[in-house]
Amino acid sequence: MEELRNWLTSWAMPAVSQLGGVIFKAWFHNEVMQQWGGVYLVEDMSVFSRLPTQDGNTGPLRSAPDGIIWGALQGAVTGTAGTVGLMNVVNGDAGARVFMPSQLEGFNSAAS
């Protein structure tokens, strides 16, 4: 997982931030299940034919995604912490944390 984090901060984030047509990209991981993935918000689908590569790969896993789901954004909010709060989570600042559904009391995973 450390290799993925290093690749993300040293190469992927700077490369994707310069890619025209990308509005937002978030990377996610689950260390327990050994899963790594991302969510894109793009202006149009042509972005995916122009994704930056390194040694012919889009990431250090050297494998194509094993699942892709397409959808049209129907709404979005930032909450009271806004984008600053999002970046606090990314940077590990100010005690910001990401919780798994199983860690939230009363969370109904079937409803999400």
Residue pairs with C-beta under 8 A, 6 or more apart in sequence:
1 29
1 31
3 60
4 29
4 36
4 59
4 60
4 61
7 59
7 60
8 27
11 54
12 27
12 52
12 59
15 52
15 54
16 22
16 25
16 51
16 52
19 47
19 50
19 51
19 52
20 47
20 50
21 42
21 43
21 44
21 46
21 47
21 50
22 40
22 41
22 42
22 43
22 47
23 41
23 42
23 43
24 39
24 40
24 41
25 38
25 39
25 40
25 41
26 38
26 39
27 36
27 37
27 38
28 36
28 37
28 38
28 39
29 35
29 36
29 37
30 100
36 59
36 61
37 65
40 47
40 48
41 73
42 48
51 58
52 58
78 85
78 86
79 85
81 88
81 96
85 96
87 93
88 94
88 96
89 96
89 97
89 98
101 107
101 109
101 112
102 109
